[in-house]
Amino acid sequence: MNAYSENAGRRIALLLIAGSGVVTIAKGMSLTFLAIRLQSDFGLSPAGIGALIGAGPLLGAIVSPFAGMLSDRIGRKGVLTAALLMAGLALAGLGLAQSIAAFALAHIVSAVAAAVYEPVARALMSDAAPAHLRLKVFSWRYLAINAGWAIGPLIGVWVGAAYATLFVAAGVLHAAFGLVLFLSVPEASNRQMIATERASPTTGGWRGLAAALRDRRLVFFVVGGTLLLAVHGQWSVTLSQYLNAGFEDGVTLFALLVSTNAATVLIASTPARFVIERIGALRALSLGCLLFLVGEIGFAASSDVEMLIASMILFTIGEVLVVPSEYVLVDGISDAGNRGTYFGAHSLASVGNFLGPLIGGLALGTVGGTGMFLLFALLSAASALMFAIGQSMPPPRPQTARADASNSSAIRGDLLRMGQFA
């Protein structure tokens, strides 16, 4: 039984898909050029850029699990609205910042807001969509996101990369989507929420996170997801620096590759969904990791535009297979009562968004682009291994949860009796 009726669930899923596309256009025309702005306006080194840009996702990885658990308790809508409004203010701050300190603060707030938004949006998508449509809506949302990445960078190049007004406009779009979501999404069925709480009692804070991470399947998914995000989550940061330093008119070439990435997603998403349905999420994810590996080797060997574009196409097909498959695997080990907690705990993997730019920046500065791309190729292979091990693990014993619930009920009963005799 879903928390929403089928018609309401479909409307919510479509709203999340459309809204994700709009806010990604906003990100594409602004955040895509963060590294270039830091390099040209503030003169930071590749390692400094990687550390600064990665700091936001690192803090987001700490916050997002608690956002997921909070959404299990108070509802998804309020958490999503707050995250989008916070992201809107931070994006405007990025455009108006005149110092590295102000820029870093705005970037950290923006990244934390994004880290809060993503797991809760996925949980709401799972709440709303009927089970037989979840892979489809995850794929459609990812398609809409990449359509935004296809359009956004082109707007950024046309208006002027890192132009301040673009960041302010991006902030307005985020805030507008937050308000639309708050006004349009109904509250979940009370009857279903009560049934969910009885069937799967949750705890908050670190105890709730620790309870989720007792599931060894989730632990391996988090490790594998961390490695995956190190490879593809912030690939634009290191690739933009590599192209800007090593190729003539590197900014234009970078925008072309970003748009190639997004256009490939538009073409490949539907076939990729059929592949996932046919061979299963784990095999599809492993195939995607193999394509990541081949694409990274291709980047390392590329000496002209054509080879770079071909490598980006292979890399992107891997991305299209990996991202929905990862969400389906996490959804498959969660239930209605802990979905926000599981997606929140899995978002600990967003630390990969810190490790990717940091490791990539260090490798680019020490061993060059070839060494950096080969390192990412190794991480791709390791991530597939982590997911395979996790999927082979048995689920946690249900007796633990029932015992915790029974002990909690006994304690409450003792307290009530003490109150009666007092």
RAHUVEN-V566670 format. One record per pair of residues at least 4 apart in sequence whose ideal C-beta (glycine too) atoms are under 6 Angstrom apart, sorted by the first residue. I is the first residue (numbers start at 0). GAP is how many residues later the second one is. D is the distance in whole Angstrom. If there is no record, write none. Layout:
I/GAP/D
I/GAP/D
//
This chain:
0/191/6
1/7/6
2/124/5
2/185/4
2/186/6
2/189/5
3/4/4
3/5/4
3/124/5
5/124/6
8/119/4
8/120/6
11/116/4
11/173/6
12/112/6
12/115/5
12/116/5
12/124/5
14/4/6
14/169/6
15/105/6
15/109/6
16/123/5
16/124/5
16/127/5
18/158/4
19/121/5
19/124/5
19/125/5
20/123/3
20/126/6
20/127/5
21/151/6
22/150/6
22/151/5
22/154/5
23/121/5
23/124/3
23/125/6
24/123/4
24/126/5
24/127/5
25/144/4
25/147/4
26/4/5
27/4/5
27/120/6
27/121/5
27/124/2
27/125/5
28/123/4
28/126/4
28/127/4
28/137/5
29/136/5
29/137/5
29/140/4
31/121/5
31/124/6
32/4/6
32/123/6
32/128/4
32/129/5
34/14/5
34/202/5
34/205/5
34/206/6
35/4/6
35/125/6
35/204/6
36/4/5
36/125/4
37/4/5
37/6/5
37/11/5
41/58/5
43/4/4
43/5/5
45/195/5
45/315/4
45/318/5
45/319/5
46/314/5
46/315/5
46/318/5
49/4/6
49/307/4
49/308/5
49/311/3
50/307/6
51/52/6
52/184/5
52/304/5
53/300/4
53/303/4
53/304/5
55/51/5
55/52/4
55/55/2
56/54/5
56/293/5
56/296/3
56/297/5
57/293/6
57/296/4
58/49/6
58/53/5
59/4/6
59/51/5
59/52/5
59/55/3
59/290/6
60/287/5
60/289/4
60/290/4
62/49/5
63/51/4
63/52/6
63/55/5
63/280/6
63/283/4
64/144/5
64/279/4
64/280/5
64/283/6
66/12/6
66/49/4
66/53/6
66/277/6
67/51/5
67/272/4
67/273/5
67/275/5
67/276/2
68/135/6
68/139/5
68/272/5
68/275/6
69/4/6
69/9/6
70/5/5
70/8/5
70/49/5
70/269/4
71/130/5
71/268/4
71/269/6
75/4/6
75/44/5
75/48/4
76/108/5
78/41/5
79/40/5
79/101/6
80/97/5
80/100/6
80/101/4
82/30/5
82/33/4
82/34/4
83/90/5
83/93/6
83/94/3
84/90/5
84/93/5
85/27/4
86/23/6
86/26/4
86/87/5
87/83/4
87/86/4
87/87/3
89/16/5
89/19/4
89/20/4
90/19/6
90/76/5
90/79/5
90/80/4
91/76/5
91/79/4
92/13/3
93/12/5
93/73/5
94/69/4
94/72/3
94/73/5
96/5/4
96/6/4
96/9/6
99/4/6
114/235/5
116/4/6
118/224/4
118/225/5
118/228/4
121/221/5
122/216/5
122/217/4
122/220/5
124/4/6
124/12/6
125/205/5
125/213/6
128/4/5
128/5/5
128/8/5
132/4/6
134/193/6
137/186/5
137/189/5
138/130/6
138/134/4
138/185/5
141/181/5
141/182/6
142/126/4
145/116/5
145/119/3
146/119/6
147/4/6
148/113/4
149/109/5
149/112/3
149/113/5
152/102/5
152/105/4
155/5/5
156/98/5
158/4/5
158/7/6
179/4/6
180/4/6
187/5/5
195/140/5
195/141/4
198/138/6
199/135/6
199/137/3
199/138/6
200/204/5
201/6/6
202/4/4
202/5/4
203/4/5
205/4/6
207/133/6
208/136/6
211/129/5
211/130/6
211/133/4
212/6/6
213/182/5
214/181/5
215/177/5
216/116/5
216/173/5
216/176/5
219/166/5
219/169/5
219/170/3
220/4/6
220/169/5
221/124/6
221/126/5
221/127/5
222/163/5
223/159/5
223/162/3
223/163/4
224/124/3
225/123/4
225/125/6
225/126/4
226/152/5
226/155/5
226/156/4
227/155/5
228/4/3
228/120/6
228/123/3
228/124/5
229/122/4
229/125/5
229/126/4
229/149/6
230/61/6
230/145/5
230/148/5
230/149/5
231/87/5
232/119/6
232/120/4
232/123/6
233/119/5
233/122/5
233/123/5
234/4/6
235/4/6
236/120/4
237/122/4
239/4/6
239/14/5
241/4/6
241/127/5
242/4/5
242/7/4
242/10/5
242/11/5
243/6/4
246/6/6
249/4/6
256/55/5
258/4/6
259/49/6
259/52/5
260/51/6
260/55/5
263/4/6
263/49/5
263/52/4
264/4/6
264/51/6
264/55/6
267/4/5
267/49/5
267/52/5
268/51/6
271/48/4
271/49/5
274/9/6
275/5/6
275/8/4
275/49/6
278/4/4
278/5/6
280/44/4
280/47/4
280/48/5
281/109/5
283/37/5
283/41/5
284/37/5
284/40/4
284/102/6
285/98/5
286/34/6
287/30/4
287/33/3
287/34/4
288/91/5
288/94/6
288/95/4
290/23/5
290/26/5
290/27/3
291/26/4
291/88/4
292/84/5
292/87/4
292/88/6
293/20/5
294/16/5
294/19/4
294/20/3
295/77/5
295/80/5
295/81/4
296/80/6
297/13/3
298/12/5
298/74/5
299/70/4
299/73/4
299/74/6
301/5/4
301/6/5
301/9/6
317/4/6
329/16/5
333/4/6
333/5/5
333/8/4
337/4/5
339/4/6
351/4/6
354/4/5
355/4/6
356/4/6
359/12/5
362/4/5
362/8/5
362/9/4
362/12/5
363/8/5
366/4/3
398/4/6
//
